[in-house]
């Protein structure tokens, strides 16, 4: 409870102070380097390391660069993406090592592209097999990889394209909140992954995943490991499961369309269709699987062409 209260206070602080023009610090990427006179950052070639809280406006284009957030002290870090095109071939393009909270704001009318072309050979053990889950959580394995709470929001018609050519799209080993923005995510593995929970309250999100679309994985804490969709327009095309969480999957609003080759919505706990419009198309006999309970109240749910009563 204390942890959730602290996270709520941090989110509120960002909403009031995160994007103030008087505190913005502009940083420009190019193929040859990074231009900035901002205090609190370190630049090494095309690698930017942010070590202090604040709002940073990122723009420009770079064919092989990356951003590291290592700011454990102070308040949150807010990255404003304002026509940024960033590709990385050696690690995650955006890697959050330590920070109380990272907010990514998609600037109004901006077009942003984050591309991950890292091969992730370090995810394999010496015998060529995948390392266990605890080891993988420490390895940057997504275009946007965070070990801290992550918030994504958008201004106006700003767009963020995530090309995860090798593994996950957006991953955090903590909590993932999406409040708005136009997001287009293509991933070789999972598109959106928040270990503790994923909460979506707005935005237009399009997902194409070779594995799962939206995923939460925490099984250690009984109060975590859930996905809640409160609003937004979400379209998921997944080669495995559309949405998976061990504790619960909850719909309280929004319009969600899922097309999956495996189960579209799966949990070992409860699926709650409380509100919203949910359309599911799956090649499996059980498109929606809830080991404990499937509860429906006011949502309009269509499963393989049939309205769920």
URURJO-V752408 format. One record per helix or strand of 2 or more residues. SS is the DSSP state (H for helix, E for strand). FROM is the first residue (numbers start at 0). TO is the last residue. If there is no record, write none. Layout:
SS;FROM;TO, SS;FROM;TO
This chain:
H;1;16, H;20;22, E;23;28, E;33;34, E;40;43, E;46;49, E;53;61, E;65;70, E;76;87, E;93;98, E;101;105, E;110;115, H;120;122, H;132;135, E;141;145, E;149;153, E;158;163, E;167;171, E;174;177, E;181;186, E;191;193, E;196;199, E;203;208, E;213;214, E;225;228, E;232;237, E;242;243, E;247;259, E;264;266, E;269;281, E;287;289, E;292;295, E;299;302, E;305;306
